[in-house]
Amino acid sequence: MTGPETGEEQSRLSDDSRLECRICWYVYDPAEGDPVEQIPPGTPFLELPGHWRCPQCDAEPSAFLPVEG
């Protein structure tokens, strides 16, 4: 099983890559950041702080997959 935590997956992520939670379908968009956790717009997914979790279902970042397109 592959996920954002694998080296191959991370190498495919760019700073503007959007990722979707596999559990609740929340999409993290770097252009928007995360106002709930005070993550400023422009913060790439791979630069989120270690404590960050999905704001809708509290899933870990490893539950997120890149949105194609």
Chimera marker file (.cmm) of the C-alpha trace (Angstrom):
<marker_set name="trace">
<marker id="1" x="0.000" y="0.000" z="0.000" r="1" g="1" b="0" radius="0.5"/>
<marker id="2" x="1.345" y="3.416" z="-0.855" r="1" g="1" b="0" radius="0.5"/>
<marker id="3" x="0.526" y="6.710" z="0.804" r="1" g="1" b="0" radius="0.5"/>
<marker id="4" x="1.901" y="10.205" z="1.274" r="1" g="1" b="0" radius="0.5"/>
<marker id="5" x="4.360" y="8.851" z="3.829" r="1" g="1" b="0" radius="0.5"/>
<marker id="6" x="6.324" y="6.900" z="1.206" r="1" g="1" b="0" radius="0.5"/>
<marker id="7" x="9.351" y="8.422" z="-0.496" r="1" g="1" b="0" radius="0.5"/>
<marker id="8" x="7.877" y="7.781" z="-3.936" r="1" g="1" b="0" radius="0.5"/>
<marker id="9" x="4.656" y="9.598" z="-3.058" r="1" g="1" b="0" radius="0.5"/>
<marker id="10" x="6.457" y="12.531" z="-1.455" r="1" g="1" b="0" radius="0.5"/>
<marker id="11" x="8.643" y="12.986" z="-4.525" r="1" g="1" b="0" radius="0.5"/>
<marker id="12" x="5.460" y="13.486" z="-6.589" r="1" g="1" b="0" radius="0.5"/>
<marker id="13" x="4.161" y="16.267" z="-4.348" r="1" g="1" b="0" radius="0.5"/>
<marker id="14" x="4.816" y="19.838" z="-5.344" r="1" g="1" b="0" radius="0.5"/>
<marker id="15" x="4.354" y="22.830" z="-3.058" r="1" g="1" b="0" radius="0.5"/>
<marker id="16" x="0.889" y="23.428" z="-4.534" r="1" g="1" b="0" radius="0.5"/>
<marker id="17" x="-0.292" y="19.786" z="-4.428" r="1" g="1" b="0" radius="0.5"/>
<marker id="18" x="-3.769" y="19.347" z="-2.962" r="1" g="1" b="0" radius="0.5"/>
<marker id="19" x="-4.362" y="16.249" z="-0.840" r="1" g="1" b="0" radius="0.5"/>
<marker id="20" x="-7.601" y="14.530" z="0.120" r="1" g="1" b="0" radius="0.5"/>
<marker id="21" x="-8.353" y="12.657" z="3.332" r="1" g="1" b="0" radius="0.5"/>
<marker id="22" x="-9.235" y="9.012" z="2.614" r="1" g="1" b="0" radius="0.5"/>
<marker id="23" x="-11.585" y="8.962" z="5.590" r="1" g="1" b="0" radius="0.5"/>
<marker id="24" x="-13.785" y="12.073" z="5.256" r="1" g="1" b="0" radius="0.5"/>
<marker id="25" x="-12.811" y="13.494" z="1.823" r="1" g="1" b="0" radius="0.5"/>
<marker id="26" x="-11.563" y="16.815" z="3.256" r="1" g="1" b="0" radius="0.5"/>
<marker id="27" x="-9.153" y="18.435" z="0.784" r="1" g="1" b="0" radius="0.5"/>
<marker id="28" x="-6.102" y="20.271" z="2.101" r="1" g="1" b="0" radius="0.5"/>
<marker id="29" x="-5.338" y="23.082" z="-0.348" r="1" g="1" b="0" radius="0.5"/>
<marker id="30" x="-2.016" y="24.862" z="0.276" r="1" g="1" b="0" radius="0.5"/>
<marker id="31" x="-3.421" y="28.011" z="-1.341" r="1" g="1" b="0" radius="0.5"/>
<marker id="32" x="-5.971" y="28.180" z="1.495" r="1" g="1" b="0" radius="0.5"/>
<marker id="33" x="-3.962" y="26.749" z="4.406" r="1" g="1" b="0" radius="0.5"/>
<marker id="34" x="-5.944" y="25.705" z="7.477" r="1" g="1" b="0" radius="0.5"/>
<marker id="35" x="-7.523" y="28.586" z="9.399" r="1" g="1" b="0" radius="0.5"/>
<marker id="36" x="-8.634" y="26.232" z="12.211" r="1" g="1" b="0" radius="0.5"/>
<marker id="37" x="-5.004" y="25.388" z="13.045" r="1" g="1" b="0" radius="0.5"/>
<marker id="38" x="-3.750" y="28.837" z="11.989" r="1" g="1" b="0" radius="0.5"/>
<marker id="39" x="-1.783" y="27.379" z="9.070" r="1" g="1" b="0" radius="0.5"/>
<marker id="40" x="-1.190" y="30.312" z="6.706" r="1" g="1" b="0" radius="0.5"/>
<marker id="41" x="-2.074" y="30.163" z="3.009" r="1" g="1" b="0" radius="0.5"/>
<marker id="42" x="0.865" y="29.006" z="0.929" r="1" g="1" b="0" radius="0.5"/>
<marker id="43" x="1.932" y="26.245" z="3.361" r="1" g="1" b="0" radius="0.5"/>
<marker id="44" x="2.727" y="23.038" z="1.411" r="1" g="1" b="0" radius="0.5"/>
<marker id="45" x="1.348" y="19.779" z="2.803" r="1" g="1" b="0" radius="0.5"/>
<marker id="46" x="4.846" y="18.443" z="3.506" r="1" g="1" b="0" radius="0.5"/>
<marker id="47" x="5.597" y="21.523" z="5.643" r="1" g="1" b="0" radius="0.5"/>
<marker id="48" x="2.591" y="21.154" z="7.956" r="1" g="1" b="0" radius="0.5"/>
<marker id="49" x="3.581" y="20.956" z="11.642" r="1" g="1" b="0" radius="0.5"/>
<marker id="50" x="3.915" y="17.505" z="13.200" r="1" g="1" b="0" radius="0.5"/>
<marker id="51" x="0.806" y="17.959" z="15.354" r="1" g="1" b="0" radius="0.5"/>
<marker id="52" x="-1.457" y="18.752" z="12.353" r="1" g="1" b="0" radius="0.5"/>
<marker id="53" x="-4.461" y="16.467" z="11.805" r="1" g="1" b="0" radius="0.5"/>
<marker id="54" x="-7.438" y="16.552" z="9.457" r="1" g="1" b="0" radius="0.5"/>
<marker id="55" x="-9.673" y="19.383" z="10.693" r="1" g="1" b="0" radius="0.5"/>
<marker id="56" x="-12.834" y="17.368" z="9.955" r="1" g="1" b="0" radius="0.5"/>
<marker id="57" x="-12.087" y="13.862" z="11.254" r="1" g="1" b="0" radius="0.5"/>
<marker id="58" x="-8.735" y="14.139" z="13.108" r="1" g="1" b="0" radius="0.5"/>
<marker id="59" x="-6.985" y="11.684" z="10.747" r="1" g="1" b="0" radius="0.5"/>
<marker id="60" x="-3.203" y="11.709" z="10.591" r="1" g="1" b="0" radius="0.5"/>
<marker id="61" x="-1.458" y="13.168" z="7.519" r="1" g="1" b="0" radius="0.5"/>
<marker id="62" x="-0.676" y="9.614" z="6.343" r="1" g="1" b="0" radius="0.5"/>
<marker id="63" x="-4.416" y="9.239" z="5.579" r="1" g="1" b="0" radius="0.5"/>
<marker id="64" x="-4.131" y="11.834" z="2.800" r="1" g="1" b="0" radius="0.5"/>
<marker id="65" x="-3.640" y="11.080" z="-0.884" r="1" g="1" b="0" radius="0.5"/>
<marker id="66" x="-2.828" y="13.515" z="-3.708" r="1" g="1" b="0" radius="0.5"/>
<marker id="67" x="-5.754" y="14.880" z="-5.706" r="1" g="1" b="0" radius="0.5"/>
<marker id="68" x="-5.137" y="14.155" z="-9.377" r="1" g="1" b="0" radius="0.5"/>
<marker id="69" x="-5.542" y="16.990" z="-11.831" r="1" g="1" b="0" radius="0.5"/>
<link id1="1" id2="2" r="1" g="1" b="0" radius="0.2"/>
<link id1="2" id2="3" r="1" g="1" b="0" radius="0.2"/>
<link id1="3" id2="4" r="1" g="1" b="0" radius="0.2"/>
<link id1="4" id2="5" r="1" g="1" b="0" radius="0.2"/>
<link id1="5" id2="6" r="1" g="1" b="0" radius="0.2"/>
<link id1="6" id2="7" r="1" g="1" b="0" radius="0.2"/>
<link id1="7" id2="8" r="1" g="1" b="0" radius="0.2"/>
<link id1="8" id2="9" r="1" g="1" b="0" radius="0.2"/>
<link id1="9" id2="10" r="1" g="1" b="0" radius="0.2"/>
<link id1="10" id2="11" r="1" g="1" b="0" radius="0.2"/>
<link id1="11" id2="12" r="1" g="1" b="0" radius="0.2"/>
<link id1="12" id2="13" r="1" g="1" b="0" radius="0.2"/>
<link id1="13" id2="14" r="1" g="1" b="0" radius="0.2"/>
<link id1="14" id2="15" r="1" g="1" b="0" radius="0.2"/>
<link id1="15" id2="16" r="1" g="1" b="0" radius="0.2"/>
<link id1="16" id2="17" r="1" g="1" b="0" radius="0.2"/>
<link id1="17" id2="18" r="1" g="1" b="0" radius="0.2"/>
<link id1="18" id2="19" r="1" g="1" b="0" radius="0.2"/>
<link id1="19" id2="20" r="1" g="1" b="0" radius="0.2"/>
<link id1="20" id2="21" r="1" g="1" b="0" radius="0.2"/>
<link id1="21" id2="22" r="1" g="1" b="0" radius="0.2"/>
<link id1="22" id2="23" r="1" g="1" b="0" radius="0.2"/>
<link id1="23" id2="24" r="1" g="1" b="0" radius="0.2"/>
<link id1="24" id2="25" r="1" g="1" b="0" radius="0.2"/>
<link id1="25" id2="26" r="1" g="1" b="0" radius="0.2"/>
<link id1="26" id2="27" r="1" g="1" b="0" radius="0.2"/>
<link id1="27" id2="28" r="1" g="1" b="0" radius="0.2"/>
<link id1="28" id2="29" r="1" g="1" b="0" radius="0.2"/>
<link id1="29" id2="30" r="1" g="1" b="0" radius="0.2"/>
<link id1="30" id2="31" r="1" g="1" b="0" radius="0.2"/>
<link id1="31" id2="32" r="1" g="1" b="0" radius="0.2"/>
<link id1="32" id2="33" r="1" g="1" b="0" radius="0.2"/>
<link id1="33" id2="34" r="1" g="1" b="0" radius="0.2"/>
<link id1="34" id2="35" r="1" g="1" b="0" radius="0.2"/>
<link id1="35" id2="36" r="1" g="1" b="0" radius="0.2"/>
<link id1="36" id2="37" r="1" g="1" b="0" radius="0.2"/>
<link id1="37" id2="38" r="1" g="1" b="0" radius="0.2"/>
<link id1="38" id2="39" r="1" g="1" b="0" radius="0.2"/>
<link id1="39" id2="40" r="1" g="1" b="0" radius="0.2"/>
<link id1="40" id2="41" r="1" g="1" b="0" radius="0.2"/>
<link id1="41" id2="42" r="1" g="1" b="0" radius="0.2"/>
<link id1="42" id2="43" r="1" g="1" b="0" radius="0.2"/>
<link id1="43" id2="44" r="1" g="1" b="0" radius="0.2"/>
<link id1="44" id2="45" r="1" g="1" b="0" radius="0.2"/>
<link id1="45" id2="46" r="1" g="1" b="0" radius="0.2"/>
<link id1="46" id2="47" r="1" g="1" b="0" radius="0.2"/>
<link id1="47" id2="48" r="1" g="1" b="0" radius="0.2"/>
<link id1="48" id2="49" r="1" g="1" b="0" radius="0.2"/>
<link id1="49" id2="50" r="1" g="1" b="0" radius="0.2"/>
<link id1="50" id2="51" r="1" g="1" b="0" radius="0.2"/>
<link id1="51" id2="52" r="1" g="1" b="0" radius="0.2"/>
<link id1="52" id2="53" r="1" g="1" b="0" radius="0.2"/>
<link id1="53" id2="54" r="1" g="1" b="0" radius="0.2"/>
<link id1="54" id2="55" r="1" g="1" b="0" radius="0.2"/>
<link id1="55" id2="56" r="1" g="1" b="0" radius="0.2"/>
<link id1="56" id2="57" r="1" g="1" b="0" radius="0.2"/>
<link id1="57" id2="58" r="1" g="1" b="0" radius="0.2"/>
<link id1="58" id2="59" r="1" g="1" b="0" radius="0.2"/>
<link id1="59" id2="60" r="1" g="1" b="0" radius="0.2"/>
<link id1="60" id2="61" r="1" g="1" b="0" radius="0.2"/>
<link id1="61" id2="62" r="1" g="1" b="0" radius="0.2"/>
<link id1="62" id2="63" r="1" g="1" b="0" radius="0.2"/>
<link id1="63" id2="64" r="1" g="1" b="0" radius="0.2"/>
<link id1="64" id2="65" r="1" g="1" b="0" radius="0.2"/>
<link id1="65" id2="66" r="1" g="1" b="0" radius="0.2"/>
<link id1="66" id2="67" r="1" g="1" b="0" radius="0.2"/>
<link id1="67" id2="68" r="1" g="1" b="0" radius="0.2"/>
<link id1="68" id2="69" r="1" g="1" b="0" radius="0.2"/>
</marker_set>
